[in-house]
C-alpha cells in the first residue's frame, strides 16, 4: 500500500465534500495517462475506497494511441496495488497523421480524441462519472491563457455535466502540482513521461503558450508566495456584476 501525505488527502477530502463529487454507489471511470497526476489520483481514489463511509467503485482506463506504447509496467503497477485497470487500444495516432497538418499544433487534437475515447468507453460500460486529474496549477494556467489569448474569463470547474450526460469530476482541483510530484516521487511510482508523447513522432511545432504561462506564474509566485492561495479563493468568489457582461448587470 502506497503512503499518501495526510495534507493531500485532507485537501481531496474537503474538495469532495464541498462539491459532492463522489457519492454512495457511484461508478467512476478514471482517465489514467500514467503521468504523476493521474497515477497519484488512482492511489488517492483507492485510499478513499478503503476509508470513506460510503461505497463506490472506480476503474482506471488508459487510452493507447496505437503507436506501440509500452504500457505493461503501468498495468502491472495497477495490478500490484489492486487498481482495476484496462488499456484501450485506438487508432488515434494513425488518424492524426492524416488530420494534422505539418507545423500545426497537435495538443488539442490528441486531447479531444483521448477525451472522446474515454467518453465512449464510459457510456458503453455504464459509468456515470469520469474523473480527470487536473490540479490547481492546471486551473490557474488555463485561466491566464484564456483571458490573455482568448478574451474569456474561464478556468476548470471541479464538476460539470458534459453534453453526453456524463459528469466530469476533478478531485485534485485544489491540489498543487508540486504536491502530486512529491507524492509520485516519494512512492517511486512508475511514471510515464515525455517518451509517450505523440509529438515526438511528428514534425510539428511544440506548444509554447502553456509553457510561457507556467514561467510567468513561477515568477509571479516568487514575488507573491500567496498567489495561488488568493487565486483559489478568487475562483470561489466571482463578482459577476463587476464585469461588463450584460447578462449579469442590473
N, C-alpha and C positions, 0 to 999 in steps of 0.2 A: 504494500500500500504506500502510495506516494504522500509525503507530508506537504501540506499546503499552508502557507502562512495564515495565522488567525486573522490578521488585518484584511487580507484579501478576501477571506471567507466572510468576514463581517460586512464588507462593502457589498459583495454579491447578495448576501442575505438581506440587507436593508433595501437594495435595489429591487430584489424580487418581491419583498413585502409591499414596498411603496407603489410599484406599478402592476402588481398582481400578474407577474409573468408566468409562473408555473404553479399549477393547482392540482388538487386531488384528481387522479385518473387521467392526467394529461399524457398524450402520446406525442413525443417530441423527436424531430429529426435534427441532428446536429451536422452542419456542414464542416467537415474536418479536412482541411488542406494539408495538415501535418506541420504547419508552422507553429511558432511558440504560442500564439494567441489561441488558436482553435484547439491545440493539444492541451493547453492549460485548462480551457473551458471544459474539455471532455473529462478531465480529472475533477474539476470543481463539481460538475453535474453528478459524477459518480459518488463523490463525497456527500452531496445533497441527498442522493438516494438512500444512503446509509443513515443519515441523521435527521432528515426532515420529518415532521409529524404528519406527513401525508405521502401517499404513494403516487409515483409517476414512472413512466418508462421513457427511455430515450435510446436512439440508435445513431451511431456516427457513420456518415457516408462520405467517402472520398471520391470525387469526380476525376477520373483519369482522362486526360486529353487525347489519348491514343497516339502518343509519341514515344512509347517504350519506357515510360516511367517505372522505376523500381520502387514499389510501394510495399514490398513484403516486410521490411523492417518495421514500418509503421503498423502494419496489420498484426505482426507478431507482438508488438508492444501492447496493442489494444487487447489481444487475447490474453496476454500475461496478467493484465490488470482487470480482466473480466468486463471490458467495454465492448458491447455489441458493435461490430464494425463490418462494413461492406464496401468493396471497391466497385464502382460503377464505370464500366468502360464506355467511352463515347468516341465519336469521330470529329471532335471539335478542332483538333489540330489540322486534320485534312481539310475540313471546311474553311478554316482560316486562311489556308494557302490560296484558296480561290477568292475569298472575300476581302482580304486585307491588301490594300494597295502598297506598293513599295514606298518606303519612307513615311508611312502613315502611322498614327497612333494605334496601339493594339490592346491596351489595358481594358478599355471599356468593352471591346468586343468579347474578350475572354471572360470578363466579369459577367456580362449579360448571358453568355452561353452557359457558363457554370451555374449561375443562379437559375436559369431556365431548366437545366438538368435536375437540379435539386427540387425545384417546384414540381416537375413532372413525377419524380420518384415519390415525393411526399404525398401527392394527390393519389397516385396509383396504389400506394401502400397504406393509405388511411391515416396519415399523420395530419393533425390539425395545426401544429405549430412547427416553425422552422427556427432553430437557434443559430445565430451568427455571432462571431467572436469579435465584433468591433468594440473598441475601447474608447476611453475619454479622449486620448490623443487623436484617434481617427475622427471623432465628432468635431473636435476643435479645428483640425486641419480642414475638414470639409466645410465648416462654417466660414473660415477665412478664404478658402478658394472660391466659394460661391459668391460671397459679396465682393471679392476683389476682381473676379473674372467673369461671373455670370449675372451680376446685378440682382442677386436674390439673397435674402436672409434665410438661410436653410442649413440644417445640420442633420443629425441622425437621431430619431426618436428611440426610446427604449422598447417600444412595442407599436406595431401598426398592422393593419389588415391589407394584404395585397389584393389586387383586383380579382385574383382567382379564389379568394376566400381564405387563404392561409393567413394565420397570424405569424408575423415575423417578430422574434424577440431577441434582445441584445442584453443578456445578463451581465456582461462585463462593461457596460457603457459608462460606469463611473470609476472604472479601474484605470490606473495609469499604465502605459505601455511598459515602463521600466519594471513595474511590479510583475508583469507577466514574463518579462525577460528573466528576471531573477528566479521566478517560480520554475521556469523551464530549465535554467542552468543548474539550480540547486538540486533538482531532481534528476539531472542528467537525462532529460528526455531526448529521444532520437529525432531531433528537429530536421525537417526538410527545408532547405534554404533555396538560394537562387538557382541551384542546379536543376530544379524542377520548373523554372520559369520558361514559358514558351518563347519569350523574347530572345532567348539565347539561340534559337533556331532560325530567327527571321532577320532580314536586313531592314530593320525599322529603327526609327528614332526612339530613344529612350524618353519616357515621360519625365518632365522636369518640374512641372507645376507643384506636385506634392512634395518633392524633394526640397524645392526652394522654400515652400511654406514651412516645412519642418525646420529648416535652418533659421528662418525668421523667428519662429516660435521659441527655438532654443535661445536665441539672442534676447528676445523679449523676456523670457523667464529668468535669465541671468540678471536683468535689470529689476524684475519684479518677481520674486520667488513665489508669491501667492497668485500668480496669473491664472493657473488652471483651477485653483480653488474658486477664484472670482468668476471665471467663465462658467464653471459648473453651476454656480448659484444663478448666474445670469440666464442660463438655459432654462432654469426653473422659475424665472421671474421676468417674463416677457411683457413689456408695457406696450401693447399693440397700438394704443391711441396716440403714442408719442411719435409715430412714423407718419408717412404720407399716403398710406394705403386707404383709399376712400371707404373700403368695406368696414374699417374699424373706427372711423371718425363719427362723432356725434353730429 
